[in-house]
Amino acid sequence: MTTFAPDSLDLNRKLPLWYQVSQSLRASILGRSPGAPLRLPTEDALAAHYGVSVLTMRQALKELETEGLITRHRRRGTFIEPSARRGSPVRLLGSVDAIVAQQSGMSTELLGHGTAAVPAELAEYFPDLVEVATYRRLRSDEKTGEPTNHAVNFLHPDVAARVDLADLARWPMTKVLRDAVGVAISRITDTVEARLADPETARLLQVPLLSPILHYTGITYDQDGRVVDVARIHYRGDRFSFTVTLDAH
């Protein structure tokens, strides 16, 4: 029987291995193409694929099973739960795969794209530019159709020239930049704050005016330290929570 093929992963030894594996596999599952096999490879095969021990792989699979993304059957194997499409806490441990996983598993509508003058508050990130490329997207729960977040991305024009709009309909921006465009992402700096929904955000997310929302700003840097993307995302406050873990070493 054909099994599901997860994406590859470059492990960061400063972060828990089981967490990185679970987030990478989660992103692969939620971003899978229609008709992809539902059966996962064996624990041994997955452990070899990610370069971790079987015990680490079991802990990663247990996390996904608890979340309801997979089901495990003795002697039959491990299977993706096809109906699993629910909101999940955003757990930021510094891994790019965590960001990709957080953004996956939702249908995406491209509301518009083009160029715009660099906003004054973003000038420090694009010091040599007059204009940046912009993309506005609305993400919704695939099962219920309920809007979950509204995203605006400001991209460096050199990078935007290589972005395929069809990829944005399938994948999160971070995955598009890393896997489709080929940007060597060195780090992403995240800021999360509470805000009240303005009229436009309230309309798009279908929430009452001035209701609580989570405002996320993500600054993506390439290996040369250049900012390639500034993402501003408004999340429905009733659909998401953020947990941040800091490594003490």
N, C-alpha and C positions, 0 to 999 in steps of 0.2 A: 504494500500500500504506500502511495506517495505521501511524504510528510511535509509539513510546513518548513520553509527555509527562512530562519531569522537573519536579520542584518548582522554584520560584523561589529566588533567592539574593540576599541583601544582602551585597555584598563588603566586606571589611575590608581597607583598603589597607595595613595594617601587617603582614599575613600574606601568604605566597606565594599568588598568584592561582590557579596551577595546582592547589595543594593544596586550597584552598577549593572549587574547582569539582569536583575528583575526589571529595571527601568528600560534597558535596551530591548529586552524581550517584549515588554509591555508596548513600547513604541512600534515594534515590528508587528505585533498582533493588531493593535488599533489602526495601524496604517496599511494593513494588508490589502491587496487588490481583490476585487470580487472574484469568487470562484477559487481562491487559494485553498489548499488543503487545510483541514481543521486539526488533523492529528499532528502532534509535536513529535520530534525525534525522541529517542530514549534519553534517560538521564545521562548515561555514559556518553552518548553522541553529543548532547548539548554541552556537557562539561568539557569535552574535547574541543568543540566549536569555540567556546569562550575562553579556553585555556585556564579553567579553574578546577577545583576538586569536585567530586560528586557530592560531598557534604555541602559545599557552597552552593552548588546547583540546586540541591533539594531545598535549601533555605530560600533561594530566589523563587522557586516554583511554589513554595508554600505561601509566599507573599502574594503571588498572583492568584492562587486558589482562594485565599482569604478575601481578596478583592472581587472575586467572582468572574475573573477573566478566563479561567481554565477549570476543567474538571478532571479528576484523576481516578482511574478505574484499575483495580488490581487485575493483572494479566492482560488487560485490553490496551492500556496505555494512557497517555495524557492528551486531552482534546481542548481546543479553543472553544469557549462558549460563544456561539454566534450572536446571541442576543445581548451580550454584555456591552453596554454603551452608556455608562452612567458617569456623572461628575465625580471627580476624585480629588482629594487634597493635593495641593501642589507642594511637593517636598523638595526643597532646594538644598542640595549638598555640594554644589559646585560642579556637577557633571553636566556637560552639554547634552548627554543622553537623557538626563533628568528633564531638561527643558524640552527636548523633542517629545518625550513621553507625555509631559504635561499638556502639550499642544495637540497631541494626536487624538484620534477617535471621534472627530466631529466633522460634520459636513461644512463646507466653506463656500460662501458666496462672495465673489469679488465685486465690491460695490463701485470701485473706480480706481484708476491709476493714471499717472502722468508725472509732470514735474512741477515744482513749486519753489519759491524763494526759501532759503534756509531760515526757519523760525529763529527769532532772536535768542530764545532760551536754549537753542541747540547749536548756536554758532561755535561754541567751544569745542564741539565734537567734529565739526566740519570747517576748520579754520581757513582752508584754502578754496572753499567752494562758494558760489553764489546761489546755485540751485541744487536740489536733490530730487531723486525720484521718489514718488509716494505711491503707496498701495493701501487701499481701505478694504477691509474684509469683515464679514459677519459670520461667526461660527455658530452652529446650532447643533443640538443633540440629534444624532442620526435617527434615533428611535422615535422621539416625541416631536421633533421639529422645533422645539423650544429654543429660542436664542440663548446663548450662554455667554458670549463675549464679543466685543467689537474691537478690532485691531487696526491701528494705523502704523505703517512702517515707513521710515525715512531711510532710503538706501543711497550709498555712494553711487554716482552715475556709472562709474567703471564696472561696478558689480551688477547694477540693474540691467545693463546692456546684455548680460548673459542669463537673465532670469526668463524662463519660459512660463507664461501665464497658466498653461495647462498644469504645470507642476504645482502652482499655488492652489489649484482647486483640489489637489490630492494630498498635499503634504504641508506641514507647518513651515513657516519661513526659515526657521533655523535649519531644518532638514534640507530644504531647497538650497540654502547657501552652502551647507557643508557637503551634501552628497551629489547635488545636481550641478551647481555652479563650480564647486571645487575650492571654496574658500577654506583656508587652513585656520580655523577658529582657535585663538589662543585662550580667550576667556570671555565670559558674559557677566556684566555687572548688573545686578537686579535691585530695584527699589520698589517697595510695595507700600501703598498708603491708602487710608480710607477717605472716600470722598462722597459727595451727594450727586445724584444723577441730574445732569443738566437736561434741557428739553430734547436735544438730539439723541443723547445716550438713552434717556428714558424711552424714547420712541423705538429705537433700534432693539433694545433689550426687552421691551414690553414690560417695563416696571413703572411704578408710580414716580412722578416727578419728585426730586429731592430724596428718593429712597437711597439707602446705603449701597455703595458699590466699592469694589476693590480696584484701585488704579495701579497698574504695573508698568514700570519703565525698564526696558532691557537694553543695555548698551553692548553691542557685539564688536569685538576687536579681532583683527587678523593677526598672523604671526609677526607682522612688522609693527604692531602696536597701533595700526590705523583703524579708526572706527568705520565699519562697513555698513552697520545697520543700527538705527535707534527705533525700538518698538514701544509703542504706547498702547496698552490693552486695558479696556474696561471690562471687568468681570462682574456678573451678577452676584451680589453679596450673599444670596441664598443658595448658591450653587458651588462655591469654592471656599476653601480655607488654605492658609499658607503655613507650613511648618519649616523652619530654617534650622539646620544643624550646623554648628561651627566646629571644625576640626581644631583641636588644641595643639597639634603638632605642626 
